[in-house]
Amino acid sequence: MARITKAQMRQVELTRAKLEIVAARERGEDALRPLLTRHPALAGELVDFSAALAATSAYADVDLTPETEAVAMQARDRAFAAVFGAATPAVAKAPAFASLKALRQARKVTMPALAARLGLGVDVVSALEAGRVRAATAPARLLRSLGEMLDTTAEQIALLLGAQPAVSPLLRRGRGDVADGEPLDFAEAVRLSPEMSEEAKSDWLNAQ
């Protein structure tokens, strides 16, 4: 069995800490201070990530004009550069996307095609794109797979999921969605999917 290196362990800790920040933001809480206390060695990355997450979602409720859109895109460009580093050409040159759906569409991948490649139901992918799945519950395997399929990084996928504009509970109830409009954990979304076989569900429910 291959041994996990210190660098790999650090990356795992960093990813988990970032997802805690995303989850806290979904609840309207601030997780940065306690995380900085627990992970002082990750302080720089976590501060940058928290700032980038705020920047990428700052214009979610604004009706963009050409002028404000330009400002928003500049803010997102700076935010992504702060998180992913200008030394990474594939990421630094990539445009900032407002959502997972926007990224998928830019890559010209249909939702059914993405779902098939992931081994998920279209309903699960749709829930991810609509903000009906808690970003912090997405397994690392999902972040990696989405990153590979959409030509980006797992970190950028985590950032996009955290910035997803969730559909309001009232609208979700009107649509008849599950869980009375409350966001679902990823595992719960998989278990409830009528489009996935039991084998496919088991595969994802055991994902890391």
C-alpha positions as CSV (number, residue, x, y, z in Angstrom):
1,M,0.0,0.0,0.0
2,A,1.4,3.4,-1.0
3,R,2.3,5.7,1.9
4,I,0.6,9.1,2.2
5,T,3.2,11.8,2.1
6,K,3.3,14.9,4.3
7,A,2.4,17.0,1.3
8,Q,-0.6,14.9,0.5
9,M,-1.8,15.0,4.1
10,R,-1.4,18.8,4.1
11,Q,-3.5,19.0,0.9
12,V,-6.2,16.8,2.5
13,E,-6.3,19.0,5.6
14,L,-6.4,22.1,3.4
15,T,-9.3,20.8,1.4
16,R,-11.3,19.8,4.5
17,A,-10.7,23.2,6.0
18,K,-11.9,24.9,2.8
19,L,-15.0,22.8,2.8
20,E,-15.6,23.8,6.5
21,I,-15.5,27.5,5.4
22,V,-17.9,26.8,2.6
23,A,-20.3,25.0,5.0
24,A,-20.1,27.8,7.5
25,R,-20.9,30.4,4.8
26,E,-24.0,28.4,3.8
27,R,-25.1,28.6,7.5
28,G,-24.3,32.3,7.7
29,E,-21.4,31.6,10.1
30,D,-17.7,32.5,10.3
31,A,-15.4,29.4,10.5
32,L,-12.2,31.2,9.6
33,R,-11.1,32.2,13.1
34,P,-11.3,28.8,14.7
35,L,-9.7,27.2,11.6
36,L,-6.8,29.5,11.8
37,T,-6.3,28.5,15.5
38,R,-6.5,24.8,14.6
39,H,-4.3,25.1,11.4
40,P,-1.9,27.9,11.8
41,A,0.4,26.5,9.1
42,L,-2.5,26.8,6.6
43,A,-3.3,30.4,7.5
44,G,-2.3,32.0,4.3
45,E,-4.2,29.7,2.0
46,L,-7.3,29.8,4.2
47,V,-7.4,33.6,4.4
48,D,-7.1,33.8,0.6
49,F,-9.7,31.2,0.1
50,S,-12.2,32.9,2.4
51,A,-11.6,36.2,0.7
52,A,-12.0,34.6,-2.7
53,L,-15.2,32.8,-1.7
54,A,-16.7,36.2,-0.7
55,A,-15.5,37.8,-3.9
56,T,-16.9,35.2,-6.2
57,S,-20.4,35.4,-4.6
58,A,-20.5,39.1,-3.9
59,Y,-22.6,39.9,-7.0
60,A,-25.0,37.0,-6.7
61,D,-28.0,39.2,-5.9
62,V,-27.1,42.1,-8.1
63,D,-28.7,42.8,-11.5
64,L,-25.5,43.3,-13.5
65,T,-25.0,46.1,-16.0
66,P,-22.1,46.1,-18.4
67,E,-20.2,48.3,-15.9
68,T,-20.9,46.3,-12.8
69,E,-20.3,43.0,-14.6
70,A,-16.8,44.2,-15.6
71,V,-16.1,45.1,-11.9
72,A,-17.4,41.7,-10.8
73,M,-15.3,39.8,-13.3
74,Q,-12.2,41.7,-12.2
75,A,-12.9,40.9,-8.6
76,R,-13.4,37.2,-9.5
77,D,-10.2,37.2,-11.5
78,R,-8.2,38.5,-8.6
79,A,-9.9,36.1,-6.2
80,F,-9.2,33.1,-8.2
81,A,-5.6,34.2,-8.8
82,A,-5.2,34.6,-5.0
83,V,-6.5,31.1,-4.4
84,F,-4.9,29.1,-7.2
85,G,-1.8,31.1,-8.0
86,A,-0.7,32.9,-11.1
87,A,1.9,30.3,-11.6
88,T,-0.7,27.7,-12.7
89,P,-1.3,28.5,-16.4
90,A,-4.3,26.3,-16.9
91,V,-6.1,28.0,-14.0
92,A,-4.7,31.5,-14.2
93,K,-5.8,31.9,-17.9
94,A,-9.2,30.4,-17.3
95,P,-12.1,32.8,-17.0
96,A,-13.9,33.0,-13.6
97,F,-17.2,31.2,-13.7
98,A,-20.2,32.2,-11.5
99,S,-21.4,28.7,-11.1
100,L,-20.8,25.0,-11.8
101,K,-23.5,25.2,-14.5
102,A,-21.7,28.0,-16.2
103,L,-18.4,26.1,-16.2
104,R,-20.1,23.0,-17.6
105,Q,-21.8,24.9,-20.3
106,A,-18.5,26.7,-21.2
107,R,-16.9,23.3,-21.6
108,K,-19.8,22.2,-23.9
109,V,-20.7,19.2,-21.7
110,T,-24.4,18.4,-21.4
111,M,-25.8,17.5,-18.0
112,P,-26.8,14.0,-19.0
113,A,-23.3,13.4,-20.4
114,L,-21.6,14.7,-17.2
115,A,-24.0,12.6,-15.1
116,A,-23.2,9.4,-17.1
117,R,-19.4,10.0,-16.8
118,L,-19.7,10.5,-13.1
119,G,-22.0,7.5,-12.6
120,L,-24.6,9.8,-11.0
121,G,-28.3,10.5,-11.7
122,V,-29.1,13.6,-13.7
123,D,-31.2,14.6,-10.8
124,V,-28.2,14.6,-8.5
125,V,-26.1,16.7,-10.9
126,S,-29.0,19.1,-11.3
127,A,-29.3,19.4,-7.5
128,L,-25.6,20.2,-7.3
129,E,-25.9,22.9,-10.0
130,A,-29.0,24.4,-8.3
131,G,-27.4,24.7,-4.9
132,R,-29.7,22.0,-3.4
133,V,-26.8,19.9,-2.1
134,R,-24.6,21.1,0.8
135,A,-21.2,21.8,-0.7
136,A,-19.4,20.7,2.4
137,T,-20.8,17.2,2.0
138,A,-19.4,16.6,-1.5
139,P,-16.8,13.8,-1.3
140,A,-13.2,14.5,-2.4
141,R,-13.7,12.0,-5.2
142,L,-16.5,14.1,-6.7
143,L,-14.5,17.3,-6.6
144,R,-11.5,15.5,-8.3
145,S,-13.8,13.9,-10.9
146,L,-15.6,17.1,-11.8
147,G,-12.3,18.9,-12.0
148,E,-10.9,16.4,-14.4
149,M,-14.0,16.3,-16.6
150,L,-14.4,20.1,-16.7
151,D,-10.7,20.9,-17.1
152,T,-10.1,22.6,-13.8
153,T,-9.1,21.8,-10.3
154,A,-10.8,20.2,-7.3
155,E,-10.3,23.4,-5.4
156,Q,-12.1,25.5,-8.0
157,I,-15.0,23.0,-8.1
158,A,-15.2,23.3,-4.3
159,L,-15.2,27.1,-4.6
160,L,-18.0,27.0,-7.2
161,L,-20.1,24.7,-5.2
162,G,-19.8,26.9,-2.2
163,A,-20.8,30.0,-4.3
164,Q,-23.9,28.3,-5.8
165,P,-27.0,30.5,-5.4
166,A,-29.4,28.1,-3.6
167,V,-33.0,28.0,-4.8
168,S,-35.3,29.4,-2.1
169,P,-37.2,26.9,0.1
170,L,-40.5,28.4,-1.0
171,L,-39.7,27.9,-4.7
172,R,-38.4,24.4,-4.0
173,R,-41.7,23.4,-2.2
174,G,-43.6,24.8,-5.2
175,R,-41.6,22.5,-7.4
176,G,-42.3,19.5,-5.2
177,D,-38.6,18.8,-4.6
178,V,-37.5,16.5,-1.8
179,A,-36.8,17.3,1.8
180,D,-39.4,20.0,2.0
181,G,-37.1,22.5,0.4
182,E,-34.2,21.9,2.7
183,P,-30.7,21.4,1.2
184,L,-29.6,17.8,1.1
185,D,-26.3,16.1,2.0
186,F,-24.6,14.6,-1.0
187,A,-25.1,11.1,0.3
188,E,-28.8,11.8,0.9
189,A,-29.2,13.1,-2.7
190,V,-27.6,9.9,-4.0
191,R,-29.8,7.6,-1.8
192,L,-33.0,9.4,-2.9
193,S,-32.1,9.4,-6.6
194,P,-34.7,7.3,-8.6
195,E,-32.3,7.4,-11.6
196,M,-29.4,5.5,-10.0
197,S,-29.0,1.7,-9.6
198,E,-28.3,0.3,-6.2
199,E,-24.8,-0.6,-7.4
200,A,-24.1,3.0,-8.5
201,K,-25.4,4.3,-5.2
202,S,-23.3,2.0,-3.2
203,D,-20.2,3.0,-5.2
204,W,-20.8,6.7,-4.4
205,L,-21.9,6.2,-0.8
206,N,-18.5,4.6,-0.2
207,A,-16.6,7.3,-2.0
208,Q,-13.8,9.2,-0.3
